[in-house]
Amino acid sequence: MGPVAGAPVTAGGAAAEVELSPPAAELSAWTEIRDWVTLLKPRVMLLVVFTGVVGLLVAPGHLNPFLAAASVLCIAMGAGAAGAINMWYDRDIDAVMRRTAGRPVPAGRISAEAALAFGVVLAIVSVLVMLLAANPVAAAELAASIAFYVFVYTIWLKRRTPQNIVIGGAAGAFPPLIGWAAVTGSVGALPALLCAIVFFWTPPHFWALSLFARSDYQRAGVPMLPVVAGLRTTRRHIFLYSALLVPLSLLPWALGLVGAVYGAAALLLGLGFIWHALRVLRDQQNETGASLTRDAPAKALFRFSISYLFLLFTAVAVDRFFG
């Protein structure tokens, strides 16, 4: 490596050692920390942790607050571990997609080996701590969710079938079961239905994303539904799953597992979801594969779907405590 530009040079001609100024050193350290946090996919983790917390809060029984906090941390660590391993495995396709090219591994800021080691260690620690803080059932469900996301979705399905999101969505549906099991050591009807809601929510959520990120997936060779089956078919599938999601979301109320507060929220949110899905179905933009506009119905549905899941699970907790 040659002399650093602008560095003082010794009599022997070698560049003198240059130390970063404190502000620059702090900025570098913060950037590195941010990259390691990015490996955990914090936005995805937030949603996963929230649904897990709701499962824990509405479960019958009592869990020591310290152990409850440890259980929630384990859910976060498990989700982060799966995200880090996903980034290690998908580094080749992430590098050619505009949406993901800046991630730490394809950008070269964190090595693939370090990302894999980070994910594996977090996964092992999260399951072991869950076993100690909660019980074997919760630990087994956490291990299953990590394994499903890594081996079934990331390694097996994602690059092979347009049903990758449909089947792979099961990985993100585990948290309500895990939170419930952390308290009860068992599986109940309510968390099972919450799990099913997340499972049916996942396809329209990610297919909406894939509509306006179609060129990225096509460039990377990922067989997402719009790439393989076309835009019209994808829109129909989005509407179909949305139409199935709404009555499913009302089942906890219909079966008497939650009260009218949740039922009203589920109905209103469901009507909103159907309205957005109908706008996507009727949308005639982008039939030739051109980029979608910023206010396209697909983007609106994608944004709404995130709020939908947060508000629906909030309604579960509010209903249980105040309904």
BALOBA-1460 file (C-alpha; in Angstrom, 3 decimals):
// residues 323
<rec num="1" residu="m" x="0.000" y="0.000" z="0.000"/>
<rec num="2" residu="g" x="1.390" y="3.404" z="-0.952"/>
<rec num="3" residu="p" x="1.795" y="6.478" z="1.273"/>
<rec num="4" residu="v" x="-1.369" y="8.084" z="2.581"/>
<rec num="5" residu="a" x="-2.197" y="11.224" z="0.645"/>
<rec num="6" residu="g" x="-1.248" y="14.271" z="2.625"/>
<rec num="7" residu="a" x="0.580" y="12.285" z="5.341"/>
<rec num="8" residu="p" x="3.921" y="13.568" z="6.634"/>
<rec num="9" residu="v" x="6.834" y="11.584" z="5.210"/>
<rec num="10" residu="t" x="9.887" y="10.530" z="7.187"/>
<rec num="11" residu="a" x="13.454" y="10.939" z="5.973"/>
<rec num="12" residu="g" x="13.414" y="7.349" z="4.780"/>
<rec num="13" residu="g" x="10.469" y="8.118" z="2.534"/>
<rec num="14" residu="a" x="7.892" y="6.007" z="4.407"/>
<rec num="15" residu="a" x="4.587" y="7.493" z="5.319"/>
<rec num="16" residu="a" x="4.307" y="8.464" z="8.965"/>
<rec num="17" residu="e" x="1.550" y="6.728" z="10.884"/>
<rec num="18" residu="v" x="-1.618" y="8.796" z="10.775"/>
<rec num="19" residu="e" x="-4.183" y="8.490" z="13.557"/>
<rec num="20" residu="l" x="-7.823" y="9.248" z="13.033"/>
<rec num="21" residu="s" x="-9.026" y="12.363" z="14.772"/>
<rec num="22" residu="p" x="-11.521" y="11.619" z="17.575"/>
<rec num="23" residu="p" x="-14.580" y="12.680" z="15.539"/>
<rec num="24" residu="a" x="-13.474" y="10.554" z="12.574"/>
<rec num="25" residu="a" x="-12.732" y="7.597" z="14.839"/>
<rec num="26" residu="e" x="-16.143" y="7.886" z="16.474"/>
<rec num="27" residu="l" x="-17.819" y="8.070" z="13.056"/>
<rec num="28" residu="s" x="-15.938" y="4.971" z="11.891"/>
<rec num="29" residu="a" x="-16.909" y="3.043" z="15.019"/>
<rec num="30" residu="w" x="-20.541" y="4.084" z="14.666"/>
<rec num="31" residu="t" x="-20.578" y="3.045" z="10.999"/>
<rec num="32" residu="e" x="-19.213" y="-0.384" z="11.911"/>
<rec num="33" residu="i" x="-21.796" y="-0.845" z="14.667"/>
<rec num="34" residu="r" x="-24.540" y="0.190" z="12.255"/>
<rec num="35" residu="d" x="-23.358" y="-2.401" z="9.743"/>
<rec num="36" residu="w" x="-23.509" y="-5.189" z="12.328"/>
<rec num="37" residu="v" x="-26.997" y="-4.065" z="13.342"/>
<rec num="38" residu="t" x="-28.023" y="-3.996" z="9.665"/>
<rec num="39" residu="l" x="-27.023" y="-7.664" z="9.426"/>
<rec num="40" residu="l" x="-29.843" y="-8.429" z="11.856"/>
<rec num="41" residu="k" x="-32.484" y="-6.910" z="9.540"/>
<rec num="42" residu="p" x="-33.821" y="-4.638" z="12.316"/>
<rec num="43" residu="r" x="-37.009" y="-3.628" z="10.469"/>
<rec num="44" residu="v" x="-38.044" y="-7.239" z="10.038"/>
<rec num="45" residu="m" x="-36.925" y="-7.977" z="13.600"/>
<rec num="46" residu="l" x="-39.164" y="-5.234" z="14.983"/>
<rec num="47" residu="l" x="-42.275" y="-6.800" z="13.497"/>
<rec num="48" residu="v" x="-41.226" y="-10.296" z="14.599"/>
<rec num="49" residu="v" x="-40.516" y="-9.171" z="18.153"/>
<rec num="50" residu="f" x="-43.788" y="-7.258" z="18.381"/>
<rec num="51" residu="t" x="-45.921" y="-10.266" z="17.403"/>
<rec num="52" residu="g" x="-43.921" y="-12.390" z="19.842"/>
<rec num="53" residu="v" x="-44.471" y="-9.898" z="22.658"/>
<rec num="54" residu="v" x="-48.228" y="-9.915" z="22.016"/>
<rec num="55" residu="g" x="-48.224" y="-13.720" z="22.200"/>
<rec num="56" residu="l" x="-46.424" y="-13.495" z="25.527"/>
<rec num="57" residu="l" x="-48.676" y="-10.765" z="26.951"/>
<rec num="58" residu="v" x="-51.994" y="-12.457" z="26.176"/>
<rec num="59" residu="a" x="-50.928" y="-15.933" z="27.339"/>
<rec num="60" residu="p" x="-52.629" y="-17.181" z="30.509"/>
<rec num="61" residu="g" x="-50.398" y="-17.483" z="33.520"/>
<rec num="62" residu="h" x="-47.464" y="-15.463" z="34.785"/>
<rec num="63" residu="l" x="-43.817" y="-15.213" z="33.851"/>
<rec num="64" residu="n" x="-41.224" y="-13.414" z="35.962"/>
<rec num="65" residu="p" x="-40.577" y="-9.983" z="34.343"/>
<rec num="66" residu="f" x="-36.842" y="-10.683" z="34.067"/>
<rec num="67" residu="l" x="-37.475" y="-14.033" z="32.391"/>
<rec num="68" residu="a" x="-40.124" y="-12.455" z="30.135"/>
<rec num="69" residu="a" x="-37.613" y="-9.800" z="29.034"/>
<rec num="70" residu="a" x="-35.027" y="-12.530" z="28.425"/>
<rec num="71" residu="s" x="-37.549" y="-14.452" z="26.310"/>
<rec num="72" residu="v" x="-38.294" y="-11.386" z="24.195"/>
<rec num="73" residu="l" x="-34.554" y="-10.796" z="23.759"/>
<rec num="74" residu="c" x="-34.189" y="-14.393" z="22.585"/>
<rec num="75" residu="i" x="-36.906" y="-13.900" z="19.972"/>
<rec num="76" residu="a" x="-35.067" y="-10.785" z="18.755"/>
<rec num="77" residu="m" x="-31.721" y="-12.593" z="18.715"/>
<rec num="78" residu="g" x="-33.212" y="-15.547" z="16.842"/>
<rec num="79" residu="a" x="-34.758" y="-13.270" z="14.207"/>
<rec num="80" residu="g" x="-31.485" y="-11.370" z="13.882"/>
<rec num="81" residu="a" x="-29.513" y="-14.598" z="13.574"/>
<rec num="82" residu="a" x="-31.739" y="-15.786" z="10.734"/>
<rec num="83" residu="g" x="-31.342" y="-12.399" z="9.023"/>
<rec num="84" residu="a" x="-27.548" y="-12.479" z="9.295"/>
<rec num="85" residu="i" x="-27.321" y="-16.006" z="7.874"/>
<rec num="86" residu="n" x="-29.713" y="-14.978" z="5.098"/>
<rec num="87" residu="m" x="-27.423" y="-12.067" z="4.194"/>
<rec num="88" residu="w" x="-24.431" y="-14.417" z="4.157"/>
<rec num="89" residu="y" x="-26.133" y="-16.886" z="1.817"/>
<rec num="90" residu="d" x="-27.762" y="-14.269" z="-0.438"/>
<rec num="91" residu="r" x="-24.693" y="-12.070" z="-0.817"/>
<rec num="92" residu="d" x="-24.401" y="-12.884" z="-4.537"/>
<rec num="93" residu="i" x="-27.949" y="-11.898" z="-5.455"/>
<rec num="94" residu="d" x="-27.968" y="-8.976" z="-3.006"/>
<rec num="95" residu="a" x="-24.989" y="-7.526" z="-4.913"/>
<rec num="96" residu="v" x="-26.964" y="-7.201" z="-8.165"/>
<rec num="97" residu="m" x="-30.205" y="-5.853" z="-6.675"/>
<rec num="98" residu="r" x="-30.453" y="-2.089" z="-6.243"/>
<rec num="99" residu="r" x="-32.518" y="-2.479" z="-3.090"/>
<rec num="100" residu="t" x="-29.881" y="-4.634" z="-1.358"/>
<rec num="101" residu="a" x="-26.541" y="-3.793" z="-2.995"/>
<rec num="102" residu="g" x="-25.604" y="-1.488" z="-0.120"/>
<rec num="103" residu="r" x="-25.928" y="-4.187" z="2.544"/>
<rec num="104" residu="p" x="-22.729" y="-4.774" z="4.558"/>
<rec num="105" residu="v" x="-21.740" y="-8.136" z="3.038"/>
<rec num="106" residu="p" x="-22.177" y="-7.447" z="-0.711"/>
<rec num="107" residu="a" x="-20.686" y="-3.979" z="-0.187"/>
<rec num="108" residu="g" x="-17.596" y="-5.588" z="1.380"/>
<rec num="109" residu="r" x="-17.814" y="-3.852" z="4.755"/>
<rec num="110" residu="i" x="-18.297" y="-7.169" z="6.606"/>
<rec num="111" residu="s" x="-16.838" y="-10.434" z="5.373"/>
<rec num="112" residu="a" x="-19.130" y="-13.329" z="4.479"/>
<rec num="113" residu="e" x="-17.379" y="-15.564" z="7.020"/>
<rec num="114" residu="a" x="-17.891" y="-13.020" z="9.816"/>
<rec num="115" residu="a" x="-21.572" y="-12.628" z="8.948"/>
<rec num="116" residu="l" x="-22.102" y="-16.401" z="9.001"/>
<rec num="117" residu="a" x="-20.262" y="-16.817" z="12.312"/>
<rec num="118" residu="f" x="-22.224" y="-13.930" z="13.816"/>
<rec num="119" residu="g" x="-25.541" y="-15.478" z="12.764"/>
<rec num="120" residu="v" x="-24.691" y="-19.007" z="13.918"/>
<rec num="121" residu="v" x="-23.482" y="-17.838" z="17.344"/>
<rec num="122" residu="l" x="-26.574" y="-15.683" z="17.850"/>
<rec num="123" residu="a" x="-28.837" y="-18.570" z="16.845"/>
<rec num="124" residu="i" x="-27.236" y="-21.005" z="19.282"/>
<rec num="125" residu="v" x="-27.180" y="-18.493" z="22.141"/>
<rec num="126" residu="s" x="-30.803" y="-17.444" z="21.582"/>
<rec num="127" residu="v" x="-32.086" y="-21.032" z="21.741"/>
<rec num="128" residu="l" x="-29.976" y="-21.935" z="24.777"/>
<rec num="129" residu="v" x="-31.011" y="-18.829" z="26.709"/>
<rec num="130" residu="m" x="-34.672" y="-19.426" z="25.806"/>
<rec num="131" residu="l" x="-34.345" y="-22.953" z="27.157"/>
<rec num="132" residu="l" x="-32.966" y="-21.607" z="30.459"/>
<rec num="133" residu="a" x="-35.263" y="-18.562" z="30.744"/>
<rec num="134" residu="a" x="-38.503" y="-20.209" z="29.636"/>
<rec num="135" residu="n" x="-38.976" y="-23.891" z="28.770"/>
<rec num="136" residu="p" x="-38.137" y="-26.566" z="26.156"/>
<rec num="137" residu="v" x="-41.290" y="-25.918" z="24.091"/>
<rec num="138" residu="a" x="-40.463" y="-22.244" z="23.537"/>
<rec num="139" residu="a" x="-36.824" y="-23.099" z="22.806"/>
<rec num="140" residu="a" x="-37.843" y="-25.779" z="20.291"/>
<rec num="141" residu="e" x="-40.235" y="-23.390" z="18.514"/>
<rec num="142" residu="l" x="-37.528" y="-20.722" z="18.334"/>
<rec num="143" residu="a" x="-35.042" y="-23.232" z="16.912"/>
<rec num="144" residu="a" x="-37.636" y="-24.394" z="14.385"/>
<rec num="145" residu="s" x="-38.352" y="-20.825" z="13.230"/>
<rec num="146" residu="i" x="-34.646" y="-20.100" z="12.671"/>
<rec num="147" residu="a" x="-34.087" y="-23.410" z="10.875"/>
<rec num="148" residu="f" x="-37.172" y="-22.908" z="8.701"/>
<rec num="149" residu="y" x="-36.078" y="-19.428" z="7.611"/>
<rec num="150" residu="v" x="-32.500" y="-20.485" z="6.887"/>
<rec num="151" residu="f" x="-32.840" y="-23.959" z="5.408"/>
<rec num="152" residu="v" x="-36.376" y="-24.079" z="3.993"/>
<rec num="153" residu="y" x="-36.859" y="-20.494" z="2.805"/>
<rec num="154" residu="t" x="-33.379" y="-19.072" z="2.162"/>
<rec num="155" residu="i" x="-31.487" y="-22.111" z="0.930"/>
<rec num="156" residu="w" x="-34.214" y="-24.311" z="-0.556"/>
<rec num="157" residu="l" x="-37.218" y="-22.262" z="-1.733"/>
<rec num="158" residu="k" x="-36.142" y="-18.702" z="-2.503"/>
<rec num="159" residu="r" x="-34.184" y="-19.454" z="-5.676"/>
<rec num="160" residu="r" x="-36.293" y="-22.392" z="-6.871"/>
<rec num="161" residu="t" x="-39.997" y="-21.599" z="-6.803"/>
<rec num="162" residu="p" x="-42.408" y="-18.653" z="-6.968"/>
<rec num="163" residu="q" x="-44.100" y="-20.216" z="-3.941"/>
<rec num="164" residu="n" x="-41.051" y="-19.222" z="-1.859"/>
<rec num="165" residu="i" x="-42.983" y="-16.525" z="0.000"/>
<rec num="166" residu="v" x="-46.074" y="-18.672" z="0.528"/>
<rec num="167" residu="i" x="-44.264" y="-21.602" z="2.158"/>
<rec num="168" residu="g" x="-41.381" y="-19.582" z="3.577"/>
<rec num="169" residu="g" x="-43.834" y="-17.253" z="5.301"/>
<rec num="170" residu="a" x="-44.251" y="-19.882" z="7.996"/>
<rec num="171" residu="a" x="-40.891" y="-18.815" z="9.450"/>
<rec num="172" residu="g" x="-42.187" y="-15.350" z="10.271"/>
<rec num="173" residu="a" x="-45.411" y="-16.748" z="11.720"/>
<rec num="174" residu="f" x="-43.755" y="-18.520" z="14.666"/>
<rec num="175" residu="p" x="-43.291" y="-15.590" z="17.134"/>
<rec num="176" residu="p" x="-46.844" y="-15.539" z="18.611"/>
<rec num="177" residu="l" x="-46.476" y="-19.262" z="19.308"/>
<rec num="178" residu="i" x="-43.038" y="-18.717" z="20.861"/>
<rec num="179" residu="g" x="-44.230" y="-15.887" z="23.117"/>
<rec num="180" residu="w" x="-47.250" y="-17.895" z="24.249"/>
<rec num="181" residu="a" x="-45.139" y="-21.001" z="24.879"/>
<rec num="182" residu="a" x="-42.620" y="-18.995" z="26.922"/>
<rec num="183" residu="v" x="-45.380" y="-18.412" z="29.489"/>
<rec num="184" residu="t" x="-47.436" y="-21.593" z="29.238"/>
<rec num="185" residu="g" x="-45.045" y="-24.227" z="27.900"/>
<rec num="186" residu="s" x="-47.760" y="-25.265" z="25.441"/>
<rec num="187" residu="v" x="-49.535" y="-24.316" z="22.205"/>
<rec num="188" residu="g" x="-52.992" y="-22.733" z="22.360"/>
<rec num="189" residu="a" x="-55.797" y="-21.966" z="19.900"/>
<rec num="190" residu="l" x="-55.311" y="-18.184" z="20.004"/>
<rec num="191" residu="p" x="-51.569" y="-18.155" z="19.184"/>
<rec num="192" residu="a" x="-52.179" y="-20.789" z="16.508"/>
<rec num="193" residu="l" x="-54.716" y="-18.492" z="14.850"/>
<rec num="194" residu="l" x="-52.372" y="-15.509" z="15.189"/>
<rec num="195" residu="c" x="-49.692" y="-17.627" z="13.536"/>
<rec num="196" residu="a" x="-52.102" y="-18.437" z="10.683"/>
<rec num="197" residu="i" x="-52.931" y="-14.738" z="10.265"/>
<rec num="198" residu="v" x="-49.248" y="-13.857" z="9.828"/>
<rec num="199" residu="f" x="-48.863" y="-16.788" z="7.423"/>
<rec num="200" residu="f" x="-51.685" y="-15.549" z="5.150"/>
<rec num="201" residu="w" x="-50.601" y="-11.907" z="5.536"/>
<rec num="202" residu="t" x="-47.087" y="-12.607" z="4.261"/>
<rec num="203" residu="p" x="-47.826" y="-13.373" z="0.564"/>
<rec num="204" residu="p" x="-49.804" y="-10.197" z="-0.265"/>
<rec num="205" residu="h" x="-47.303" y="-8.149" z="1.748"/>
<rec num="206" residu="f" x="-44.240" y="-9.445" z="-0.118"/>
<rec num="207" residu="w" x="-45.933" y="-9.801" z="-3.517"/>
<rec num="208" residu="a" x="-46.837" y="-6.097" z="-3.293"/>
<rec num="209" residu="l" x="-43.125" y="-5.411" z="-2.720"/>
<rec num="210" residu="s" x="-42.163" y="-7.694" z="-5.603"/>
<rec num="211" residu="l" x="-44.460" y="-5.780" z="-7.986"/>
<rec num="212" residu="f" x="-42.435" y="-2.588" z="-7.665"/>
<rec num="213" residu="a" x="-39.105" y="-4.399" z="-7.188"/>
<rec num="214" residu="r" x="-39.698" y="-6.766" z="-10.115"/>
<rec num="215" residu="s" x="-36.673" y="-5.637" z="-12.129"/>
<rec num="216" residu="d" x="-34.408" y="-6.301" z="-9.142"/>
<rec num="217" residu="y" x="-35.645" y="-9.865" z="-8.738"/>
<rec num="218" residu="q" x="-35.451" y="-10.445" z="-12.482"/>
<rec num="219" residu="r" x="-31.860" y="-9.207" z="-12.590"/>
<rec num="220" residu="a" x="-30.916" y="-11.483" z="-9.682"/>
<rec num="221" residu="g" x="-32.713" y="-14.514" z="-11.115"/>
<rec num="222" residu="v" x="-35.047" y="-14.881" z="-8.129"/>
<rec num="223" residu="p" x="-38.305" y="-16.533" z="-9.285"/>
<rec num="224" residu="m" x="-40.707" y="-14.207" z="-7.559"/>
<rec num="225" residu="l" x="-44.289" y="-14.474" z="-8.789"/>
<rec num="226" residu="p" x="-44.273" y="-11.308" z="-10.988"/>
<rec num="227" residu="v" x="-41.106" y="-12.522" z="-12.740"/>
<rec num="228" residu="v" x="-42.392" y="-16.038" z="-13.372"/>
<rec num="229" residu="a" x="-46.159" y="-15.637" z="-13.777"/>
<rec num="230" residu="g" x="-46.527" y="-11.983" z="-14.730"/>
<rec num="231" residu="l" x="-48.089" y="-8.925" z="-13.187"/>
<rec num="232" residu="r" x="-51.778" y="-9.720" z="-13.727"/>
<rec num="233" residu="t" x="-51.429" y="-13.131" z="-12.106"/>
<rec num="234" residu="t" x="-49.575" y="-11.601" z="-9.161"/>
<rec num="235" residu="r" x="-52.329" y="-9.050" z="-8.644"/>
<rec num="236" residu="r" x="-54.950" y="-11.793" z="-8.654"/>
<rec num="237" residu="h" x="-52.974" y="-13.791" z="-6.099"/>
<rec num="238" residu="i" x="-52.629" y="-10.704" z="-3.897"/>
<rec num="239" residu="f" x="-56.385" y="-10.189" z="-3.936"/>
<rec num="240" residu="l" x="-57.097" y="-13.883" z="-3.311"/>
<rec num="241" residu="y" x="-54.846" y="-14.070" z="-0.240"/>
<rec num="242" residu="s" x="-56.219" y="-10.761" z="1.030"/>
<rec num="243" residu="a" x="-59.757" y="-12.119" z="0.682"/>
<rec num="244" residu="l" x="-58.741" y="-15.202" z="2.688"/>
<rec num="245" residu="l" x="-56.896" y="-13.137" z="5.302"/>
<rec num="246" residu="v" x="-59.873" y="-11.021" z="6.369"/>
<rec num="247" residu="p" x="-62.276" y="-13.812" z="7.460"/>
<rec num="248" residu="l" x="-59.336" y="-15.628" z="9.043"/>
<rec num="249" residu="s" x="-58.531" y="-12.522" z="11.090"/>
<rec num="250" residu="l" x="-62.126" y="-12.551" z="12.420"/>
<rec num="251" residu="l" x="-61.937" y="-16.168" z="13.631"/>
<rec num="252" residu="p" x="-60.424" y="-15.343" z="17.064"/>
<rec num="253" residu="w" x="-63.466" y="-13.166" z="17.756"/>
<rec num="254" residu="a" x="-65.958" y="-15.606" z="16.194"/>
<rec num="255" residu="l" x="-64.601" y="-18.428" z="18.367"/>
<rec num="256" residu="g" x="-64.825" y="-16.322" z="21.522"/>
<rec num="257" residu="l" x="-61.060" y="-16.218" z="22.107"/>
<rec num="258" residu="v" x="-61.081" y="-12.409" z="22.068"/>
<rec num="259" residu="g" x="-63.792" y="-9.801" z="22.470"/>
<rec num="260" residu="a" x="-65.572" y="-7.103" z="20.503"/>
<rec num="261" residu="v" x="-62.662" y="-4.640" z="20.644"/>
<rec num="262" residu="y" x="-60.536" y="-6.975" z="18.573"/>
<rec num="263" residu="g" x="-63.478" y="-7.968" z="16.364"/>
<rec num="264" residu="a" x="-64.234" y="-4.360" z="15.418"/>
<rec num="265" residu="a" x="-60.561" y="-3.603" z="14.774"/>
<rec num="266" residu="a" x="-60.112" y="-6.737" z="12.653"/>
<rec num="267" residu="l" x="-63.183" y="-5.883" z="10.568"/>
<rec num="268" residu="l" x="-62.148" y="-2.275" z="9.915"/>
<rec num="269" residu="l" x="-58.530" y="-3.160" z="9.191"/>
<rec num="270" residu="g" x="-59.648" y="-6.032" z="6.981"/>
<rec num="271" residu="l" x="-61.879" y="-3.742" z="4.916"/>
<rec num="272" residu="g" x="-58.896" y="-1.430" z="4.488"/>
<rec num="273" residu="f" x="-56.732" y="-4.338" z="3.354"/>
<rec num="274" residu="i" x="-59.365" y="-5.482" z="0.834"/>
<rec num="275" residu="w" x="-59.709" y="-1.934" z="-0.500"/>
<rec num="276" residu="h" x="-55.950" y="-1.669" z="-1.094"/>
<rec num="277" residu="a" x="-55.844" y="-5.151" z="-2.645"/>
<rec num="278" residu="l" x="-58.736" y="-4.215" z="-4.952"/>
<rec num="279" residu="r" x="-56.855" y="-1.115" z="-6.096"/>
<rec num="280" residu="v" x="-53.868" y="-3.328" z="-6.903"/>
<rec num="281" residu="l" x="-56.098" y="-5.779" z="-8.777"/>
<rec num="282" residu="r" x="-57.582" y="-2.986" z="-10.907"/>
<rec num="283" residu="d" x="-54.236" y="-1.274" z="-11.507"/>
<rec num="284" residu="q" x="-53.192" y="-1.288" z="-15.166"/>
<rec num="285" residu="q" x="-49.749" y="0.267" z="-14.697"/>
<rec num="286" residu="n" x="-46.549" y="-1.520" z="-15.507"/>
<rec num="287" residu="e" x="-48.046" y="-4.214" z="-17.746"/>
<rec num="288" residu="t" x="-44.968" y="-3.898" z="-19.967"/>
<rec num="289" residu="g" x="-42.534" y="-4.154" z="-17.061"/>
<rec num="290" residu="a" x="-41.706" y="-0.451" z="-16.731"/>
<rec num="291" residu="s" x="-41.051" y="1.014" z="-13.295"/>
<rec num="292" residu="l" x="-44.023" y="1.740" z="-11.107"/>
<rec num="293" residu="t" x="-44.711" y="5.306" z="-10.041"/>
<rec num="294" residu="r" x="-44.115" y="6.301" z="-6.443"/>
<rec num="295" residu="d" x="-47.837" y="6.402" z="-5.627"/>
<rec num="296" residu="a" x="-48.645" y="3.060" z="-7.235"/>
<rec num="297" residu="p" x="-51.315" y="0.949" z="-5.488"/>
<rec num="298" residu="a" x="-48.748" y="-1.798" z="-4.868"/>
<rec num="299" residu="k" x="-46.608" y="0.539" z="-2.781"/>
<rec num="300" residu="a" x="-49.668" y="1.767" z="-0.923"/>
<rec num="301" residu="l" x="-50.667" y="-1.810" z="-0.102"/>
<rec num="302" residu="f" x="-47.140" y="-2.663" z="1.017"/>
<rec num="303" residu="r" x="-47.088" y="0.277" z="3.415"/>
<rec num="304" residu="f" x="-50.603" y="-0.397" z="4.689"/>
<rec num="305" residu="s" x="-49.889" y="-4.090" z="5.253"/>
<rec num="306" residu="i" x="-47.179" y="-3.226" z="7.786"/>
<rec num="307" residu="s" x="-49.511" y="-0.919" z="9.703"/>
<rec num="308" residu="y" x="-52.249" y="-3.542" z="9.426"/>
<rec num="309" residu="l" x="-50.259" y="-6.214" z="11.239"/>
<rec num="310" residu="f" x="-49.057" y="-3.844" z="13.971"/>
<rec num="311" residu="l" x="-52.569" y="-2.525" z="14.613"/>
<rec num="312" residu="l" x="-54.214" y="-5.947" z="14.465"/>
<rec num="313" residu="f" x="-51.838" y="-7.404" z="17.051"/>
<rec num="314" residu="t" x="-52.169" y="-4.261" z="19.154"/>
<rec num="315" residu="a" x="-55.923" y="-4.893" z="19.123"/>
<rec num="316" residu="v" x="-55.324" y="-8.417" z="20.456"/>
<rec num="317" residu="a" x="-53.429" y="-7.053" z="23.468"/>
<rec num="318" residu="v" x="-55.827" y="-4.130" z="24.052"/>
<rec num="319" residu="d" x="-58.835" y="-6.445" z="23.886"/>
<rec num="320" residu="r" x="-57.316" y="-8.910" z="26.325"/>
<rec num="321" residu="f" x="-56.484" y="-6.239" z="28.903"/>
<rec num="322" residu="f" x="-59.276" y="-3.683" z="28.436"/>
<rec num="323" residu="g" x="-61.997" y="-5.446" z="26.457"/>
